[in-house]
Amino acid sequence: MQNQINNEMQITIHYLNGQTESYTFSHLADPAALEQEVQQEIRRILDKEWWFFHLAEQTVCVNRANVSKIELKPAIAQIHGEGVFPNAQRVTALSRAHT
């Protein structure tokens, strides 16, 4: 788990038009933060209309309305409560019908 050692996360954004892109960044919260603080910070960020990714050469602005799904790696076990399914396992990957 090299990402956990480096305190890095990866976010993969899936857009409504079928495109995806991924970014890596430092953890959103202090690794020693209380579970409730981590959960609140992530929910606060995901609730924003725009997300900003500051890269070395540019800033990417993502409108949440164009996003169908995000994936975070490594898993964030601190998130729990309403709308969270603990210990879930992916049985099949998402597939789309060919048109």
Buried (B, 14 or more C-beta within 10 A) or exposed (E): EEEEEEEBBEBEBBBEEEEEEEBEEEBBBEEEBEEEBBBBBBEEEEEEEEBEBEEEEEEEEBEBEEBEEBEEBEEBEBBEEEEEEEEEEEEEEEEEEEE
